[in-house]
Amino acid sequence: MKSGILSLTALIGSTVAVDIPSNSRFVNWIGEHSRNYQSIEEFQHRQALWMERDQFINNFYETNHSELFNVGHNKFSDWTKEEFKSVLGLKKGLGDQTIVPKDTTNL
C-alpha cells in the first residue's frame, strides 16, 4: 500500500469522528469497492456524498413503485457531480441520476 494512503482499518482505528455502527452500510460499500481515502476529511466528504445518494434511494422507494427501473448504489456512489461530468462527459442540464430500464421489451 502506498505510504500516503490510509487503509480503511487505519482510518477507522485512528479516529472517533467516524460513527461506524450507524454507517456500517457505507463501510461495507467501501470494502466491496476497495476504496482508500487519503485523509479523514476525504473519508467524511465521500461518506456525505454516499449518504446523499442513500437518502435519494430510500426516498425513491418510499414514494415510487416503478416497475420499469431500479435505483441503487454502485461504484460511483461517492463521486461528486464534477467527477461524473469529467469522466463520463455529461453535459450541463442533464439529470442528476442515471436511469436504466429493468425490462425494455414493453417500452
Secondary structure as UniProt FT lines:
FT   TURN            3..4
FT   HELIX           8..13
FT   HELIX           21..23
FT   HELIX           24..32
FT   TURN            33..34
FT   HELIX           40..63
FT   TURN            75..78
FT   HELIX           81..88
FT   TURN            92..93
FT   TURN            105..106
//
